[in-house]
Amino acid sequence: MSKEKKIMVKGGDELEPEEDLRSQAEDLLRNGRDTLIGSNANDSRDKLSLIHELQVHQIELEMQNESLRHAQLEAEDALTKYSDLYNFAPIGLFTLDMQGVIVEVNPAGAELLGQGERNLLHRNFRLFVAPEDRLSFNVFLKKTLETSVKQTSDFMLVRNDESALYAHIVGTATHGLLPGSKQIRIAVIDITERKWMEEELRRSKDELEQKVHERTAELAKTNENLLIAKDAAEASARAKSEFLANMSHEIRTPMNAIIGLTGLMLEDSLDPVQRENLKLVRTSGDALLTIINDILDFSKMESDRIVLEEQTLNLRQCVEEALDLVAYQASEKYLNLAYVMDKNVPDTIIGDPTRLRQILANLLSNAVKFTDAGDIVLSVSNQEPIETRINELHFAVQDTGIGISKDRMNLLFQPFSQMEPSTTRLYGGTGLGLAISMKIVEMMGGRIWAESVEGVGSTFHFTIRAPSVQSEPRPEAVSLQLIGKRVLIVEDNKANRRILGTQVYDWGMIPMAASSGQEALNWISRGDNFDIAILDVDLQDISGLGLEEEIRKYNKTLPLVLLVSNGKCMPSKHANLTKPIKLSKLYQVLNDILQKEPNKSPVQQASASQPIQIHHLRILLAEDNVLSQKVAQQMLRKLGYKADTVANGMEALQALERQHYDVVLMDIEMPVMDGLEATRIIRQKWPDNEPKIIAVTAYALAGDKERFIEAGMDNYISKPVQKDVLANVLAKYG
């Protein structure tokens, strides 16, 4: 800056240059001396005063001069700092006149536009604005000049090499060098990379929105297809259920006649050939019924329609009923069938007796099927203390059958799988039983697995979790009648000897177990005393009756209990127990014999057949199938009941109008009027819940029983009807 320029100091005041002030002071002093020399004496006092004032004025001028020098230094320092900031700023800084001409530019601004600083001076900034943005840039400049408010906006600029950049511009108006003039100072920031990123993000957003839109449309279409598929699946499931229900009804109705009539005939006197033929018919019928039940259960399992009941069940009774289901087949193959329950196993639990019995029967049936000789032993133990009331019961079915190879073990619980095709041809079966059992076991909170050695045998294990129920103590657990009594057990089967010995020992008896008839005779002949003897009639060295004759040579009064295979008949003078031995019956026989009551025969307790007891229930049988009518009537007669028969629901209503019946055995599927409709009308006409209505039907799918009960029925029996089941149901009503 030249010395002729005025200097700005703090506060905005302008000071004269230092040379002008010094010149004025010298002129004043010179004029003062001239005035003093030219004046007279009379004016001397005034002149001295004037000199003093001039001196004071000179001092003040010198002080002002000093202040001026300080202000000049501060201004120069500020200018230096401003110049450094301006020149080294990382963003472009431009000063424009009112027409947009570049007056000043910093190096960063010149580099931004790809020009030298000198080349940019006196050029209009508009030339570097892209044509499409010039109109908006003019508006930007106008607003900046007209207002004191800072203006900001984004523009596209064009460099000297015609490359483009995006710039964010901030503009402010300042005073110009000339009075009344203005200048525009702008800061230019390169935002090209940010713009590219924003554009990329926008494109990505658009692409994403497009993809989302397309995916949404696809999902909507998929959802629509799923709804269509769901409706189709539900329709298919309904059709499948209806088909299975109809199939069950159509198959079970003739099966009812086959199984029912053969069962009744086997109770009559037959010659050996007739009995053998009927046994084959009955066995085939039972096998066919098992296949039907497996298919229906598998269908329920696939659709998650298996529902477990929760009721009080007697565990020992459930086990014995499962053994009864396979006892005949086991005896036909001369297999030893037995069971043992640990002392800590609860008598009564909460569970589904039908499903538990189904699992046990399946495992036992498989064991019988794949075992040609030896033993099948079912054991039950409790893995949790009984005091917890939640028991983890462990069941194991051990056989001495053909075993399973290691490479086939993984197929055991897969549906429609067996060990190998030749096994399927030889032994038959659907391969569904174990898959269904696994599903039921898992629903009961347990697991199922197997151990096997090919050619040696297999053991199938499963556990269930079930709460125990407070029940009365077992009779054999509290009786003192057997304590201390010596019992001779003659059984050549090791498993049976162990089970019988352990059990009578738990009752307080003193067992002696002989593995042959000769060993038993040796003990008796040498004078060993026993209170009672348990003899297997199928000993290898001597028959049970032959052993009795030998024993009588040494002991005429020793009470004997004979263990016989299922279907064998022994002289009525003996107390006979059929294998597999039911421990509760064994206890009863032993207790009755050792009580020696004169008016009570142990033989009668154990084996004597009882005369048919006549019951006075008035029963109406509503059944349209003639064969099923005959089966039901014969069963009822053997149970001591009489029944009237009608062929449909309408006839049942007419019969009830004529007279009172205690029980109606109501078929479901009948012409004219079905059993459900007839039941609803009966409940409307006779709202006091009389008569009792029992559904007797070939329908056996999940939900059928609930549907019948909802219609007003009191109980449910599925076909083929079992005589024992019918007897138990009727016993509830008198």
C-alpha distance (Angstrom), angle and dihedral (degrees) to the residues before:
residue distance angle dihedral
M1 . . .
S2 3.89 . .
K3 3.79 122.7 .
E4 3.82 91.4 -119.8
K5 3.81 89.5 67.8
K6 3.78 119.7 93.8
I7 3.76 116.6 -108.9
M8 3.80 120.7 -126.9
V9 3.81 115.5 -142.1
K10 3.77 132.7 -175.4
G11 3.77 111.2 -61.3
G12 3.83 92.4 33.7
D13 3.90 95.9 -91.6
E14 3.80 117.9 146.1
L15 3.85 120.1 -133.9
E16 3.80 128.2 -154.8
P17 3.78 116.3 -113.8
E18 3.84 115.7 -89.3
E19 3.89 94.3 -113.5
D20 3.82 92.5 56.6
L21 3.82 93.2 52.1
R22 3.80 92.6 49.2
S23 3.80 91.1 48.8
Q24 3.80 91.6 51.8
A25 3.82 92.0 50.0
E26 3.82 92.6 51.2
D27 3.79 91.0 48.9
L28 3.79 90.6 52.8
L29 3.82 93.3 49.6
R30 3.76 92.1 47.2
N31 3.78 92.5 49.4
G32 3.81 89.7 48.3
R33 3.83 93.7 54.3
D34 3.74 91.2 47.3
T35 3.73 89.6 51.9
L36 3.81 92.2 50.1
I37 3.80 94.4 49.1
G38 3.77 92.5 48.0
S39 3.77 96.2 47.5
N40 3.81 127.5 90.3
A41 3.79 128.6 -116.6
N42 3.69 92.8 -99.3
D43 3.64 90.4 65.2
S44 3.82 95.9 48.0
R45 3.75 94.9 106.1
D46 3.76 92.3 53.0
K47 3.73 90.6 46.3
L48 3.81 92.9 53.0
S49 3.75 89.4 51.2
L50 3.73 90.5 51.0
I51 3.83 90.9 50.9
H52 3.77 90.1 52.7
E53 3.78 90.9 51.7
L54 3.76 91.0 49.5
Q55 3.79 91.1 51.9
V56 3.78 91.2 50.6
H57 3.76 90.1 47.9
Q58 3.81 90.0 51.0
I59 3.80 91.0 52.5
E60 3.78 91.1 50.2
L61 3.79 90.1 49.4
E62 3.80 90.8 52.2
M63 3.80 90.5 49.5
Q64 3.76 90.6 50.5
N65 3.78 88.9 48.1
E66 3.83 89.6 54.6
S67 3.78 91.7 49.7
L68 3.77 88.7 48.7
R69 3.78 91.3 54.8
H70 3.85 91.0 51.1
A71 3.78 91.1 48.9
Q72 3.77 90.6 49.2
L73 3.81 90.7 52.8
E74 3.81 92.0 49.2
A75 3.80 90.9 48.6
E76 3.76 92.2 49.2
D77 3.83 90.2 49.2
A78 3.81 91.0 49.6
L79 3.76 91.0 48.8
T80 3.79 89.8 50.6
K81 3.82 91.5 51.3
Y82 3.80 92.1 45.9
S83 3.80 90.0 48.1
D84 3.84 91.0 51.7
L85 3.79 92.0 47.5
Y86 3.77 91.4 46.8
N87 3.78 95.7 46.0
F88 3.81 98.6 42.3
A89 3.83 100.1 38.0
P90 3.88 111.2 126.9
I91 3.80 92.2 -136.0
G92 3.79 129.6 64.8
L93 3.85 114.3 -92.4
F94 3.80 120.3 -168.2
T95 3.81 134.3 177.6
L96 3.82 113.2 -153.8
D97 3.75 130.7 -174.2
M98 3.79 121.8 -130.0
Q99 3.83 91.5 -81.5
G100 3.80 93.1 50.9
V101 3.80 96.5 -102.8
I102 3.77 114.3 150.7
V103 3.80 110.0 -111.3
E104 3.75 98.6 168.2
V105 3.83 135.6 7.3
N106 3.79 134.8 179.4
P107 3.83 124.3 -132.9
A108 3.82 92.8 -103.4
G109 3.81 89.9 55.2
A110 3.79 92.2 49.1
E111 3.80 91.4 49.3
L112 3.80 90.0 47.8
L113 3.81 91.4 58.5
G114 3.81 93.7 39.0
Q115 3.82 94.1 -117.3
G116 3.80 138.3 110.2
E117 3.80 117.9 -105.3
R118 3.79 93.3 -113.0
N119 3.80 92.2 50.9
L120 3.79 91.2 54.9
L121 3.82 98.5 50.1
H122 3.79 114.1 102.4
R123 3.83 92.0 11.7
N124 3.77 119.9 119.3
F125 3.80 113.2 -109.4
R126 3.80 89.2 -141.8
L127 3.81 88.5 74.4
F128 3.79 89.0 68.8
V129 3.82 94.2 50.4
A130 3.80 115.8 95.2
P131 3.82 110.9 -106.2
E132 3.81 92.9 -116.6
D133 3.84 90.4 55.9
R134 3.86 100.3 42.4
L135 3.78 95.4 91.6
S136 3.76 92.2 53.1
F137 3.82 89.6 44.4
N138 3.80 90.3 55.8
V139 3.78 89.1 52.8
F140 3.79 88.5 49.2
L141 3.83 92.3 53.9
K142 3.78 92.0 46.2
K143 3.80 93.2 52.3
T144 3.79 90.7 46.7
L145 3.83 92.5 53.8
E146 3.79 95.5 43.0
T147 3.79 97.5 48.9
S148 3.76 135.6 44.0
V149 3.78 90.0 -139.6
K150 3.77 119.6 107.7
Q151 3.83 112.6 -107.9
T152 3.80 126.5 -150.7
S153 3.78 132.9 -174.7
D154 3.83 143.6 144.6
F155 3.79 122.8 -112.0
M156 3.75 138.5 172.6
L157 3.83 111.6 -118.8
V158 3.78 129.0 -164.7
R159 3.80 119.6 -140.1
N160 3.78 125.4 -144.0
D161 3.83 89.5 -96.0
E162 3.82 88.3 54.2
S163 3.80 92.2 -111.1
A164 3.79 114.1 139.9
L165 3.75 131.0 -128.1
Y166 3.76 135.1 -179.8
A167 3.80 114.0 -125.2
H168 3.76 134.3 -169.6
I169 3.86 106.9 -147.2
V170 3.79 126.7 -161.9
G171 3.84 115.6 -168.8
T172 3.83 135.4 -170.9
A173 3.83 132.0 176.0
T174 3.86 122.1 -125.4
H175 3.82 136.0 176.0
G176 3.80 116.5 -83.7
L177 3.80 128.7 -134.2
L178 3.77 92.9 -99.5
P179 3.81 122.2 66.0
G180 3.82 110.2 -91.6
S181 3.78 93.3 11.2
K182 3.83 126.5 121.7
Q183 3.72 136.8 -155.8
I184 3.83 131.4 -158.7
R185 3.74 120.9 -135.8
I186 3.81 115.1 -162.7
A187 3.79 132.9 -174.6
V188 3.84 114.0 -151.2
I189 3.85 118.9 -158.1
D190 3.82 121.0 -171.4
I191 3.83 107.9 -127.0
T192 3.81 97.1 164.7
E193 3.80 94.2 118.4
R194 3.78 91.1 47.2
K195 3.80 90.7 49.4
W196 3.77 90.6 50.3
M197 3.78 89.8 50.1
E198 3.79 90.8 47.9
E199 3.77 90.3 48.7
E200 3.79 90.9 47.7
L201 3.77 89.7 48.8
R202 3.78 90.5 48.4
R203 3.79 91.3 50.5
S204 3.78 90.2 46.2
K205 3.78 89.9 48.3
D206 3.80 90.9 49.3
E207 3.79 90.7 47.7
L208 3.78 90.9 46.8
E209 3.78 91.9 48.1
Q210 3.78 88.7 49.0
K211 3.78 91.0 49.5
V212 3.79 90.7 45.9
H213 3.77 89.3 50.1
E214 3.79 91.4 48.6
R215 3.81 91.8 44.3
T216 3.79 90.6 47.9
A217 3.75 89.4 52.0
E218 3.81 89.9 47.9
L219 3.79 91.2 48.6
A220 3.77 90.9 48.0
K221 3.78 88.8 51.4
T222 3.79 90.7 44.9
N223 3.79 90.7 48.2
E224 3.76 89.4 50.2
N225 3.79 89.7 49.6
L226 3.80 90.1 46.9
L227 3.78 90.9 51.8
I228 3.77 89.2 49.7
A229 3.81 90.0 46.5
K230 3.82 90.4 46.2
D231 3.77 91.5 51.8
A232 3.78 89.5 46.5
A233 3.82 91.4 47.5
E234 3.79 91.9 48.6
A235 3.78 90.1 48.1
S236 3.80 89.0 47.7
A237 3.81 90.9 47.9
R238 3.79 90.5 50.1
A239 3.77 90.6 47.9
K240 3.81 89.8 46.8
S241 3.80 92.2 49.5
E242 3.77 91.5 47.4
F243 3.79 90.3 47.8
L244 3.80 92.0 49.0
A245 3.78 90.9 46.9
N246 3.79 91.4 50.5
M247 3.80 91.5 43.9
S248 3.79 90.3 49.9
H249 3.78 91.1 49.6
E250 3.78 95.2 45.9
I251 3.81 94.0 47.2
R252 3.78 98.7 39.1
T253 3.80 93.9 51.0
P254 3.84 95.3 64.9
M255 3.81 89.7 34.4
N256 3.78 87.4 58.6
A257 3.79 89.3 60.4
I258 3.81 94.7 43.1
I259 3.79 97.3 48.8
G260 3.78 96.3 33.9
L261 3.79 97.0 49.5
T262 3.81 95.2 42.3
G263 3.77 89.7 49.9
L264 3.79 91.1 51.5
M265 3.81 92.7 45.9
L266 3.80 92.5 50.1
E267 3.79 87.6 60.7
D268 3.81 90.2 60.0
S269 3.81 129.4 77.3
L270 3.80 109.2 -83.5
D271 3.78 135.4 167.2
P272 3.82 115.1 -109.4
V273 3.82 95.2 -101.2
Q274 3.79 93.1 50.0
R275 3.81 91.7 47.1
E276 3.80 91.9 48.7
N277 3.82 91.9 49.7
L278 3.79 92.2 47.9
K279 3.79 90.2 49.0
L280 3.79 89.2 55.3
V281 3.80 90.7 50.0
R282 3.80 91.3 48.3
T283 3.80 93.0 46.4
S284 3.80 91.2 50.0
G285 3.79 90.6 47.7
D286 3.79 92.0 50.6
A287 3.83 90.7 48.4
L288 3.79 91.1 50.4
L289 3.79 91.3 48.3
T290 3.82 90.2 50.6
I291 3.80 90.5 53.6
I292 3.81 91.0 49.3
N293 3.79 91.6 49.7
D294 3.82 92.1 48.0
I295 3.80 92.2 51.8
L296 3.79 92.3 48.2
D297 3.79 92.5 46.5
F298 3.79 91.9 48.2
S299 3.79 89.4 51.9
K300 3.80 89.6 52.5
M301 3.79 90.4 47.2
E302 3.81 92.9 52.5
S303 3.81 91.3 52.9
D304 3.84 93.8 41.0
R305 3.77 90.1 -117.7
I306 3.79 97.4 132.3
V307 3.81 106.2 114.5
L308 3.79 122.3 -173.4
E309 3.77 120.9 -138.2
E310 3.78 121.6 -138.1
Q311 3.77 113.8 -144.4
T312 3.76 140.1 130.6
L313 3.79 111.6 -83.0
N314 3.78 134.0 -178.8
L315 3.78 104.8 -127.0
R316 3.80 96.9 -157.0
Q317 3.79 91.4 49.0
C318 3.81 91.0 49.5
V319 3.82 90.9 51.3
E320 3.80 92.8 47.7
E321 3.80 92.2 48.4
A322 3.81 89.7 53.0
L323 3.81 89.8 50.8
D324 3.81 90.3 49.5
L325 3.79 89.7 57.8
V326 3.82 91.9 62.3
A327 3.79 100.4 27.3
Y328 3.79 95.0 97.2
Q329 3.84 94.0 50.1
A330 3.81 90.0 47.1
S331 3.79 92.3 51.3
E332 3.80 90.8 49.1
K333 3.81 88.3 59.8
Y334 3.85 93.0 40.5
L335 3.80 90.7 -118.2
N336 3.78 121.5 159.8
L337 3.81 107.5 -122.0
A338 3.81 118.6 -170.7
Y339 3.77 143.7 147.6
V340 3.79 137.3 -154.1
M341 3.82 130.6 -165.4
D342 3.78 124.5 -163.4
K343 3.79 117.8 -121.0
N344 3.80 93.0 -115.9
V345 3.82 92.9 58.5
P346 3.82 108.2 110.0
D347 3.79 118.6 -117.9
T348 3.81 94.2 -138.2
I349 3.79 131.5 32.0
I350 3.79 138.4 167.1
G351 3.80 112.3 -106.2
D352 3.77 148.0 95.9
P353 3.82 107.7 -63.7
T354 3.80 93.8 -170.8
R355 3.79 94.2 54.6
L356 3.81 94.4 41.4
R357 3.78 89.6 50.5
Q358 3.82 88.8 47.8
I359 3.83 91.8 55.9
L360 3.79 92.7 46.8
A361 3.80 92.7 45.9
N362 3.80 91.1 49.9
L363 3.80 93.9 51.4
L364 3.79 92.6 42.9
S365 3.80 92.3 46.7
N366 3.81 90.7 51.3
A367 3.79 90.1 48.8
V368 3.81 91.0 52.0
K369 3.80 91.5 44.6
F370 3.81 95.1 52.3
T371 3.83 97.9 37.7
D372 3.78 120.5 82.7
A373 3.80 98.9 175.4
G374 3.78 139.1 5.8
D375 3.79 133.7 32.7
I376 3.77 141.0 -21.6
V377 3.80 112.7 -167.2
L378 3.78 126.7 -177.7
S379 3.81 114.4 -159.8
V380 3.80 128.4 -172.9
S381 3.80 124.9 -164.4
N382 3.77 136.9 167.4
Q383 3.79 115.9 -126.1
E384 3.81 94.5 -172.7
P385 3.82 125.7 59.5
I386 3.77 109.6 -96.0
E387 3.83 90.2 -130.1
T388 3.81 90.9 72.2
R389 3.82 88.9 66.8
I390 3.82 87.5 -140.9
N391 3.77 108.5 92.1
E392 3.77 129.9 -166.3
L393 3.77 100.2 -152.0
H394 3.78 118.1 -160.6
F395 3.80 119.2 -154.6
A396 3.80 123.1 -171.4
V397 3.82 128.6 -176.3
Q398 3.81 110.5 -164.2
D399 3.79 123.0 -172.2
T400 3.79 139.0 174.1
G401 3.79 94.1 -135.5
I402 3.78 136.2 127.3
G403 3.80 94.8 -64.6
I404 3.79 128.1 -146.7
S405 3.79 128.9 -87.8
K406 3.81 117.0 -119.3
D407 3.81 93.8 -118.5
R408 3.83 90.7 58.2
M409 3.80 98.5 46.7
N410 3.81 92.4 90.6
L411 3.81 90.3 59.8
L412 3.79 95.6 55.3
F413 3.78 98.6 97.7
Q414 3.80 97.4 33.1
P415 3.81 115.5 109.8
F416 3.81 117.9 -105.5
S417 3.82 90.2 11.9
Q418 3.77 129.9 125.9
M419 3.76 132.7 168.9
E420 3.81 95.4 -88.0
P421 3.81 138.7 -29.0
S422 3.77 93.0 -97.6
T423 3.81 89.1 55.7
T424 3.78 90.5 53.0
R425 3.78 91.3 51.6
L426 3.78 92.6 46.1
Y427 3.79 101.1 42.6
G428 3.82 103.6 19.5
G429 3.81 125.9 -152.1
T430 3.78 136.9 131.8
G431 3.80 98.3 -103.0
L432 3.82 89.7 -125.9
G433 3.79 101.2 105.5
L434 3.80 98.5 81.8
A435 3.81 93.3 43.0
I436 3.80 89.8 53.0
S437 3.81 91.5 44.9
M438 3.82 91.3 52.0
K439 3.80 91.0 52.3
I440 3.80 92.5 50.1
V441 3.82 92.8 45.5
E442 3.80 90.8 52.2
M443 3.81 89.9 49.8
M444 3.82 87.3 53.5
G445 3.80 90.4 56.0
G446 3.78 97.3 -104.3
R447 3.77 142.7 95.2
I448 3.80 137.4 -122.9
W449 3.81 130.3 -143.6
A450 3.78 141.7 155.4
E451 3.79 140.0 -135.5
S452 3.78 121.2 -161.9
V453 3.78 145.3 165.8
E454 3.76 114.5 -158.8
G455 3.80 110.9 -114.6
V456 3.83 92.5 9.5
G457 3.79 106.6 66.4
S458 3.79 146.1 -93.9
T459 3.78 139.4 -103.5
F460 3.78 120.2 -154.5
H461 3.80 115.4 -161.0
F462 3.77 131.9 -170.0
T463 3.78 136.2 166.8
I464 3.78 133.4 -155.3
R465 3.79 132.5 -172.8
A466 3.79 115.3 -133.6
P467 3.80 136.4 156.9
S468 3.79 116.4 -118.6
V469 3.79 122.9 -127.2
Q470 3.78 126.2 -137.8
S471 3.79 105.6 -107.4
E472 3.76 140.5 165.5
P473 3.81 114.6 -80.8
R474 3.79 115.9 -95.7
P475 3.81 110.8 -93.0
E476 3.79 90.5 -125.1
A477 3.79 89.7 52.5
V478 3.80 94.8 61.0
S479 3.84 104.4 30.7
L480 3.81 117.8 108.3
Q481 3.82 94.3 -167.9
L482 3.82 96.0 94.1
I483 3.78 100.0 40.2
G484 3.80 112.4 121.1
K485 3.80 95.3 4.5
R486 3.81 116.1 138.8
V487 3.81 113.2 -130.6
L488 3.80 127.2 -169.7
I489 3.81 113.9 -147.0
V490 3.80 115.9 -165.2
E491 3.80 109.4 -173.0
D492 3.78 127.0 138.6
N493 3.82 92.0 -160.3
K494 3.80 109.6 91.9
A495 3.80 95.5 -151.8
N496 3.80 92.5 51.3
R497 3.81 92.0 47.0
R498 3.78 90.7 52.7
I499 3.80 94.5 46.2
L500 3.81 95.2 45.9
G501 3.79 92.8 43.9
T502 3.79 93.4 49.3
Q503 3.79 92.7 46.7
V504 3.82 98.8 49.6
Y505 3.81 89.1 44.0
D506 3.83 88.6 55.9
W507 3.81 87.3 54.1
G508 3.79 89.8 56.7
M509 3.81 98.0 -101.7
I510 3.80 126.5 132.8
P511 3.83 108.5 -122.5
M512 3.79 128.3 -158.2
A513 3.81 110.7 -171.7
A514 3.82 120.6 -159.1
S515 3.81 120.9 -167.3
S516 3.82 93.6 -153.4
G517 3.77 141.7 23.1
Q518 3.79 91.7 -111.8
E519 3.81 92.4 55.1
A520 3.80 89.9 52.1
L521 3.79 91.9 49.1
N522 3.79 90.4 50.9
W523 3.80 90.4 56.8
I524 3.80 93.2 46.7
S525 3.79 94.6 44.4
R526 3.79 92.0 54.3
G527 3.78 90.2 55.3
D528 3.82 104.6 -96.6
N529 3.78 108.1 159.9
F530 3.80 122.5 -139.0
D531 3.78 131.3 -179.3
I532 3.81 94.0 -150.1
A533 3.82 139.9 -3.3
I534 3.81 131.4 -143.1
L535 3.81 111.9 -156.3
D536 3.78 131.2 -171.0
V537 3.82 107.7 -139.8
D538 3.83 92.6 -150.6
L539 3.79 100.2 62.6
Q540 3.79 114.9 153.9
D541 3.79 97.9 -133.2
I542 3.82 98.7 39.3
S543 3.80 136.7 2.2
G544 3.74 120.7 -109.3
L545 3.81 92.5 -111.5
G546 3.80 90.7 48.0
L547 3.79 89.7 50.8
E548 3.81 89.4 50.8
E549 3.81 90.8 56.3
E550 3.81 90.8 50.9
I551 3.80 92.3 46.9
R552 3.82 91.0 51.5
K553 3.80 89.0 60.5
Y554 3.81 87.7 67.5
N555 3.81 103.8 23.8
K556 3.81 121.5 27.6
T557 3.82 97.9 -177.6
L558 3.81 106.3 37.8
P559 3.85 105.9 131.3
L560 3.81 112.2 -124.3
V561 3.82 131.8 -155.0
L562 3.81 114.4 -165.6
L563 3.81 121.6 -150.3
V564 3.79 108.5 -149.5
S565 3.77 133.8 -176.4
N566 3.77 118.2 -109.7
G567 3.79 112.3 -78.9
K568 3.79 97.4 18.6
C569 3.79 119.9 122.8
M570 3.80 122.2 -144.5
P571 3.80 131.0 -173.9
S572 3.79 110.6 -74.8
K573 3.81 91.9 -126.7
H574 3.79 87.8 77.8
A575 3.77 129.7 72.5
N576 3.79 102.2 -118.7
L577 3.79 127.1 -162.9
T578 3.78 120.2 -170.9
K579 3.78 120.7 -134.4
P580 2.95 131.4 -84.6
I581 3.77 85.1 56.7
K582 3.80 115.3 -128.7
L583 3.76 103.1 -143.6
S584 3.78 93.6 -149.7
K585 3.83 90.1 57.0
L586 3.79 91.6 45.7
Y587 3.78 89.4 53.5
Q588 3.79 91.3 48.7
V589 3.83 93.2 50.4
L590 3.81 93.3 46.5
N591 3.76 91.8 46.8
D592 3.82 94.1 47.6
I593 3.81 93.1 48.1
L594 3.77 94.4 48.0
Q595 3.81 93.3 46.2
K596 3.85 87.2 63.7
E597 3.77 93.2 -154.6
P598 3.83 107.7 179.9
N599 3.80 95.1 -145.4
K600 3.80 94.8 49.2
S601 3.78 126.0 68.9
P602 3.79 119.1 -156.5
V603 3.76 87.8 -150.8
Q604 3.79 90.0 60.0
Q605 3.76 90.2 46.8
A606 3.78 93.5 51.6
S607 3.74 109.0 33.7
A608 3.78 118.8 -5.4
S609 3.76 112.7 118.2
Q610 3.79 115.3 -120.6
P611 3.83 122.2 -134.5
I612 3.76 116.6 -107.5
Q613 3.77 109.7 -85.2
I614 3.79 113.3 -135.8
H615 3.80 114.3 -131.8
H616 3.78 124.3 -161.4
L617 3.79 100.8 -149.6
R618 3.79 110.9 132.7
I619 3.80 103.8 -131.6
L620 3.79 130.1 -170.5
L621 3.81 116.8 -162.5
A622 3.84 114.6 -155.2
E623 3.82 106.1 -168.4
D624 3.81 129.7 138.5
N625 3.80 98.0 -165.8
V626 3.82 110.9 87.8
L627 3.81 94.7 -151.5
S628 3.79 91.4 50.1
Q629 3.82 89.2 49.5
K630 3.81 90.7 55.0
V631 3.80 93.3 46.8
A632 3.79 92.6 49.7
Q633 3.79 93.7 45.9
Q634 3.81 92.8 50.8
M635 3.81 91.9 48.0
L636 3.78 91.1 49.0
R637 3.81 92.0 49.6
K638 3.82 91.7 50.8
L639 3.81 88.4 50.4
G640 3.81 91.7 50.5
Y641 3.81 98.9 -105.1
K642 3.79 132.6 124.2
A643 3.79 122.5 -151.3
D644 3.78 140.0 -175.3
T645 3.81 116.5 -135.6
V646 3.83 131.7 -139.9
A647 3.80 128.4 175.6
N648 3.83 103.2 -136.1
G649 3.78 146.0 6.3
M650 3.80 94.8 -89.1
E651 3.80 91.3 55.6
A652 3.80 88.7 47.8
L653 3.82 90.3 56.8
Q654 3.80 90.8 48.5
A655 3.80 91.0 49.7
L656 3.81 91.4 50.9
E657 3.81 89.5 51.0
R658 3.80 89.1 56.1
Q659 3.81 98.8 47.6
H660 3.79 144.5 -8.9
Y661 3.80 122.6 -91.9
D662 3.78 126.4 -169.8
V663 3.82 95.6 -152.9
V664 3.80 134.7 21.0
L665 3.81 117.0 -159.1
M666 3.81 96.9 -153.7
D667 3.79 124.6 -164.6
I668 3.81 112.9 -152.0
E669 3.80 105.0 -147.3
M670 3.83 107.2 56.3
P671 3.82 134.7 139.9
V672 3.84 124.1 -108.4
M673 3.83 91.7 18.1
D674 3.80 125.8 9.5
G675 3.77 125.4 -137.9
L676 3.81 96.7 -102.2
E677 3.81 94.3 54.3
A678 3.79 91.3 44.9
T679 3.82 90.3 50.8
R680 3.82 92.6 52.2
I681 3.81 91.5 51.1
I682 3.82 91.8 46.6
R683 3.82 90.7 52.9
Q684 3.81 90.3 50.4
K685 3.80 94.3 49.2
W686 3.81 96.1 39.5
P687 3.84 104.9 31.5
D688 3.83 94.0 169.6
N689 3.85 89.0 84.7
E690 3.78 92.7 -106.3
P691 2.95 128.2 164.8
K692 3.81 105.5 35.5
I693 3.81 108.9 -124.1
I694 3.81 120.2 -149.5
A695 3.80 118.5 -169.7
V696 3.81 111.2 -133.9
T697 3.77 104.2 -174.3
A698 3.76 146.7 148.7
Y699 3.83 90.3 -135.8
A700 3.79 109.2 106.0
L701 3.82 107.2 161.2
A702 3.80 126.7 124.7
G703 3.78 110.3 -79.9
D704 3.81 95.8 22.9
K705 3.79 94.0 104.9
E706 3.80 91.5 48.0
R707 3.80 90.2 48.8
F708 3.80 91.3 52.8
I709 3.80 93.9 47.0
E710 3.81 90.2 48.5
A711 3.80 89.5 54.4
G712 3.81 88.9 58.0
M713 3.79 104.2 -91.3
D714 3.79 119.6 141.6
N715 3.80 101.9 -150.4
Y716 3.79 144.7 1.6
I717 3.81 135.9 -132.9
S718 3.80 121.4 -179.4
K719 3.77 124.7 -145.7
P720 2.97 134.3 -80.6
V721 3.80 84.1 58.9
Q722 3.79 115.5 -139.6
K723 3.80 114.5 -146.8
D724 3.81 93.3 -135.8
V725 3.81 91.7 50.7
L726 3.80 91.2 49.5
A727 3.80 90.5 48.5
N728 3.80 92.7 51.0
V729 3.81 93.3 49.3
L730 3.81 94.4 47.6
A731 3.81 90.5 47.1
K732 3.81 88.6 66.1
Y733 3.78 91.2 64.6
G734 3.80 100.6 46.2
